Amino acid sequence: MSVRQSLLAILDQGPCYGYQLRAEFERRTGASSPLNVGQIYNTLERLERDGLVAKGETDAQGHVFYEITQTGSREVARWLAAPVVRDAGTRDELAVKIAIGATLPGVDVAQIVRIQRGAARERRDSLRRAQPTGAPSEGPEALARAMMLDSTIFAVEAELKWLDSVDERLARHPEHTLTLGLATDRPRRGRPAQV
């Protein structure tokens, strides 16, 4: 998630102070992933350092308002126009756990998959129950919340589909062929070769 670009996009609507940015972010994302106020102020400091925002007025309560610069507005336009590239280098803890487990002796990987599938189904069902029923609400906040909820449900459904694929792969391999012993080649010092 790009907190940096999200805050910039909100600031493109008008000057805000830190807690106000937090409230706006949560309002626009259905509070699905609340931000720590410290994270907001750290991000604002970096945005200011990079010339994307500038400190503006301070109100009677001591709130320092940040304003977007022209460079910041151009950055928002670029962000909104560009596709999101999902980084293949991000480590998915579940995928790593199952891959490592499948190569270790005595690990019941099918049991790991069953437990995960049960948890994922529970999460999906809970999310579905949270979906509003009846006529769809027309407001932008309700729309944002619905889109964020849908995204989470679809991600859980994708996980369930992937777990089905894991089961199919495991079924094609006799248990004794999966164990990997430690490699006898000793790695050299330095950076690993790029594959």
C-alpha positions as MATLAB code, in Angstrom:
seq = 'MSVRQSLLAILDQGPCYGYQLRAEFERRTGASSPLNVGQIYNTLERLERDGLVAKGETDAQGHVFYEITQTGSREVARWLAAPVVRDAGTRDELAVKIAIGATLPGVDVAQIVRIQRGAARERRDSLRRAQPTGAPSEGPEALARAMMLDSTIFAVEAELKWLDSVDERLARHPEHTLTLGLATDRPRRGRPAQV';
ca = [
       0.000    0.000    0.000;
       1.346    3.387   -0.883;
       0.728    5.661    2.070;
       2.872    8.311    0.424;
       0.769    8.561   -2.730;
      -2.505    8.196   -0.839;
      -1.710   11.144    1.419;
      -0.548   13.189   -1.548;
      -3.796   12.456   -3.396;
      -5.837   13.606   -0.401;
      -3.719   16.751   -0.080;
      -4.405   17.435   -3.746;
      -7.991   18.174   -2.612;
      -6.822   20.866   -0.167;
      -4.578   21.561    2.837;
      -4.821   19.152    5.782;
      -3.063   18.484    9.086;
      -1.869   15.028   10.177;
      -4.885   13.784   12.146;
      -7.161   15.150    9.449;
      -5.223   13.161    6.826;
      -5.605   10.045    8.951;
      -9.372   10.558    9.220;
      -9.664   11.252    5.485;
      -7.632    8.158    4.606;
      -9.834    5.962    6.820;
     -13.014    7.572    5.497;
     -11.927    6.966    1.905;
     -10.790    3.357    2.461;
     -13.505    2.218    4.849;
     -10.972    2.151    7.722;
      -9.828   -1.194    6.338;
      -6.192   -0.446    7.083;
      -5.880    2.316    9.671;
      -2.729    4.398    9.677;
      -0.590    5.192   12.671;
      -0.392    8.959   13.197;
       3.389    8.705   13.589;
       3.550    7.091   10.154;
       1.576   10.000    8.720;
       3.881   12.643   10.191;
       6.996   10.724    9.101;
       5.562   10.507    5.594;
       4.724   14.219    5.612;
       8.320   15.032    6.606;
       9.646   12.962    3.689;
       7.130   14.508    1.288;
       8.254   17.961    2.430;
      11.920   16.997    2.064;
      11.195   15.794   -1.483;
       9.427   19.047   -2.404;
       6.003   17.432   -2.846;
       4.317   19.267    0.046;
       5.010   22.407    2.033;
       3.971   23.501    5.505;
       1.225   26.075    5.371;
      -0.730   27.887    8.036;
      -1.054   26.868   11.673;
      -4.524   27.263   13.171;
      -5.463   28.432   16.677;
      -5.310   24.842   17.990;
      -1.744   24.437   16.726;
      -2.577   22.224   13.739;
       0.032   22.638   11.021;
      -1.599   22.392    7.615;
       0.343   20.817    4.758;
      -0.238   21.917    1.183;
       0.630   20.034   -1.968;
       3.109   21.614   -4.382;
       2.833   21.589   -8.172;
       5.416   18.805   -8.218;
       3.255   16.888   -5.742;
       0.164   17.331   -7.936;
       2.073   15.964  -10.915;
       3.159   12.990   -8.786;
      -0.497   12.287   -7.876;
      -1.512   12.429  -11.549;
       1.296    9.968  -12.453;
       0.307    7.616   -9.626;
      -3.365    7.592  -10.578;
      -2.564    7.035  -14.265;
      -0.042    4.199  -13.763;
      -0.923    0.529  -13.227;
      -0.052   -1.051   -9.902;
       2.745   -3.560  -10.435;
       2.622   -6.334   -7.906;
       6.177   -7.063   -6.838;
       7.119  -10.678   -7.467;
       9.872  -10.302   -4.886;
       7.467   -9.859   -1.987;
       7.613  -12.877    0.279;
       4.240  -14.395    0.964;
       4.521  -16.017    4.377;
       1.939  -18.700    3.570;
       3.636  -19.699    0.302;
       7.037  -19.815    2.018;
       5.648  -21.844    4.947;
       4.087  -24.434    2.647;
       7.115  -24.616    0.309;
       9.530  -25.090    3.220;
       7.197  -27.500    4.990;
       6.889  -29.606    1.823;
      10.656  -30.119    1.756;
      11.117  -31.089    5.421;
      10.857  -34.651    6.708;
       7.873  -35.491    8.880;
       5.836  -32.369    8.107;
       2.191  -32.985    7.247;
       1.802  -30.306    4.573;
      -1.720  -31.464    3.784;
      -2.642  -30.660    7.406;
      -1.105  -27.180    7.078;
      -3.232  -26.653    3.960;
      -6.390  -27.932    5.703;
      -5.875  -25.595    8.670;
      -5.219  -22.632    6.388;
      -8.225  -23.449    4.212;
     -10.471  -23.554    7.291;
      -9.158  -20.193    8.491;
      -9.555  -18.663    5.020;
     -13.125  -19.915    4.687;
     -13.957  -18.513    8.118;
     -12.444  -15.149    7.133;
     -14.300  -15.101    3.798;
     -17.621  -15.942    5.441;
     -17.089  -13.267    8.095;
     -16.314  -10.692    5.409;
     -19.382  -11.688    3.414;
     -21.541  -11.217    6.508;
     -20.082   -7.698    6.822;
     -21.285   -6.792    3.334;
     -24.320   -4.507    3.385;
     -27.603   -6.084    2.369;
     -30.477   -4.508    0.507;
     -30.236   -1.599   -1.870;
     -26.696   -0.331   -2.456;
     -25.850    2.937   -0.760;
     -25.150    5.748   -3.166;
     -22.605    7.731   -1.134;
     -18.894    7.851   -1.988;
     -17.867    6.621    1.473;
     -20.118    3.558    1.169;
     -18.756    2.912   -2.322;
     -15.157    3.121   -1.065;
     -15.919    0.760    1.843;
     -17.636   -1.712   -0.499;
     -14.701   -1.716   -2.921;
     -12.194   -2.286   -0.106;
     -14.314   -5.106    1.324;
     -14.662   -6.705   -2.120;
     -10.887   -6.531   -2.582;
     -10.328   -8.375    0.696;
     -12.950  -11.022   -0.108;
     -11.466  -11.612   -3.570;
      -7.977  -11.946   -2.057;
      -9.246  -14.613    0.373;
     -11.003  -16.408   -2.482;
      -7.754  -16.333   -4.483;
      -5.964  -17.849   -1.486;
      -8.544  -20.647   -1.363;
      -8.070  -21.303   -5.072;
      -4.286  -21.387   -4.601;
      -4.676  -23.865   -1.706;
      -6.684  -26.125   -4.047;
      -3.777  -25.927   -6.492;
      -1.335  -26.854   -3.707;
      -3.454  -29.909   -2.877;
      -3.395  -30.963   -6.539;
       0.397  -30.595   -6.738;
       0.935  -32.507   -3.498;
      -1.309  -35.332   -4.717;
       1.036  -35.866   -7.698;
       4.090  -36.420   -5.480;
       4.634  -39.394   -3.186;
       5.474  -38.102    0.269;
       8.994  -39.563    0.288;
      10.014  -37.656   -2.862;
       9.480  -34.232   -1.332;
      12.111  -34.296    1.419;
      15.146  -32.158    0.675;
      18.322  -32.698    2.652;
      20.827  -29.938    3.216;
      22.922  -29.203    0.134;
      26.475  -30.518    0.238;
      27.812  -27.588   -1.797;
      28.917  -24.770    0.449;
      27.785  -21.383   -0.790;
      30.411  -18.778   -1.515;
      30.496  -15.496    0.294;
      28.964  -12.470   -1.344;
      25.747  -11.860   -3.155;
      23.944  -14.840   -4.632;
      23.893  -15.113   -8.399;
      20.820  -13.567  -10.046;
      18.562  -16.184  -11.570;
];
